[in-house]
Amino acid sequence: MAVLKGGINGPFSGRVGNIVGYELNGQAIVRSLPSRPKRKPTKLAALNQQRMKAVSQFLRPIKPIINWGYKDLAPPGSRIGSFQQAQSYTFKNALDYDGDNNNTPYVNPEKVLLFRGEEQPPKNPRVRREGNALVFEWDPLYAGRHDEIFVAAIYDGAHTFDLLTSGPDLSARSYTWEPFGSTMMGKVPFHVYVGSKNTFTDKLSDSVYLGVV
């Protein structure tokens, strides 16, 4: 059932026959439902479906990170949202294939960008785990400037994540972060990503992958 949001002449959300209405970045979008193929998919089509499934499974649990990290690529009014931007990038750049399992596609976390932007990331960043905390260090980059701050994210690759959107400025050269409000969840390994944010423009850098801790 569709819902009229602005009277009979306004936009609607929901399904009417083969038409679906929804809102994306403040714009009313109307599209037709995809047709279901009656034939068995070709090997290439089946592989493409597996690739899309792998990308969606990896990104869906961290949609809050993606919406924040790709905001510069999907400003208000854009017809392609931040999650779709991340799906496209990951599909094209971050898929590998399991040679021991019939070449099944999977997302390589090392190739994923959780943040996208033109700012410069921390120089030579490092991380180590100390108890429930993560200790980050990086080389000095901007002498006498304090407009670039440190940001980070961790993700177990399945469902658990945390995001640091406002760390110290890069002149600090180090930072100790206690995710999840001071308690890491058991001994689960996490993929670690870091970057920077300009405090004046709110623009981000591309994320840098630091491995698993």
N, C-alpha and C positions, 0 to 999 in steps of 0.2 A: 504494500500500500504506500502510495506517495503522499507527502504532506505539502500543501501550498503554504509558502512562507510570507507571501505578500499579496494575498488575494488571487483572484482568477488569472490575473495578468502577471503575477510575480513568479519568482523561481520556485522550484519544487525539489524535494529530496525524497529518494526512494525509487521504486520501480513502477512504471506504467507500461504494461505489455512488454515489448522488447527494448524499452528505453529506460535508462537509469539517470537520475539527476542527483548531483552532490555538489558540495562547495569545496573549492581548493584555493587557498591563499586569498580568500575574500571574493573569489569569482564563482559564479554559478556555472557549473559544467553539466552538459547533457551528452550522453553517448549511448550507443546501442550495445546490447549484450553481445559478447562474443559468440559466434556460432560454434557448435560442437561438431568436430569432424566425425564422420561416420566410418571412415576408413582407418585401418590400423596405421599408426604413425610410422614414417620411415625411420631408419636407424639414426639419421641426422636429426630429425624432429624429436625423437625420443631422447637423444643426448642433450639437445637444447632444453628440453623440459627438465632434465636432471640438473643441468647447470643453473637454471632459474630457481629451481627448488633449493639447491645448495646455497645460493646467494641469499634468498629470502629467509631461510632457516638461520643463517649466521647473523643477518642484520636485524631481523624482527625483534629479538629480545632487547636490543640496544637502540630502539627507535628514539628515545629521549636524547641520547648522545648524538645520533645522526641528525636530528632536527636542529640541534644546537651547532654541531660541527659543520653542517652544510648550509647554514642560514645565508651565507654570503652568495651562494650559488642559486638560491631560490628565494629572492626577495618577495615581499607582498605584491600580488598581481601576476606572479609568474605562473605559467600554465604547467610547468613541471616542478613538482614539489621536491623538498629536500631528500625525502626517502627515495624517490624515483631517481634523483641525481646520484645518490649513493649506490643504488642497485646497478645503474648503468656503468659507473666507474668500476665497481667490484666485478661485475660480469666480464668486462673487457680486460681487466688488469690483474685480478687477484685469484684466478682459478688455477688449480693444479689438478693432476689426475693420479689416482691410486693405481699404480701398476700391478699391485698384487690383488686387486679386487675388480677385475674387468674394466679397468680404466674409468672407474667411477669418479666424477668431478667433485672436488671439495674446495672450500675457500682456504687459501693460505693466509693466516693472520699477519704474517710478515709483510705481505703485499697490500694489505688493506690500509686505506686512509680514513680514519675516523673524523679527522678535521680537514678542511680544505680552505686554502687562502693564500694570499701573496706575501704575508708577513714572513719575517725570517725566524725559524725555530731556534731553540737553544743550541748553542754550539757544543758539539761533542758531548751530548748528554749521557749520563750513566745512572744506574739504579742498583740498589742492593736492599735486601729485606732484613730488617732487624726486629725480631719479635712480631708484633702486630703493626709495625710501621714500615713504610717505604722511604728510603733515604735517597734523594736525587742530588746529583751534582752536575755542573756544566761549566764550561770555560767562559771567561768574561767576553762579552760581545759588544756592548754599548758603554763606552766610558762616559760617565757623567750624565747618562740619560736614564729616565725612569718611566718611560711610557710603554714599555713592553713587559708583560707579566707572564709568569709561568702557568701553564695549564697541563692537565694530565687526565688519563682515563685508564681503567683496568677492566678486563673482561675475561671470564673463564671460558668463553667460546660457546657457551650453552645457554645460560640464563642469568648469571650473577655479574653485576657490574657496578662501578661507581665512577663519578665524574668530578674532577676538580676544575671549576671554571674561573677561579680567582686566587692564584697563588701569589708569591712575592714577585717584585720586579726582577728582571734578569741580572741586575747588578748584585743580587744576593749570592749568586753562584751555587747555592745549595738550598734544599728544603726537605723537611721531614713531614710526611703526610701519613695520617692514620685513617685509612678508608673505613667506611661503614660506621663512623662514629667511634673509632678507636679499637675496633675488634675485627681482624681479618677472619673470614669464615673458615675455620678449621685449617686444614693444610692443603686446600685446593690451590692448584697453580693458576696464576693469572697472566694474561698477555698485558704488557704495559706499553702505553702510547703517551708521548709528551708533545707539547707544542708551545706556542706563545700567542698572546692576544694584545693588541694595541688598545690601551685604555682610552685613547682619544677617539679613535674611529670604531672601536669594537670589532675590528677585523682580526681574522685568525691566520695562523700559518698552517701549512700542511702538517699532519701528525708525523712523528718519528717513532718507529717501532723499536723498543728496547729489549725485546725478548720476553722470556717467561720467568716469573719469580714465584 
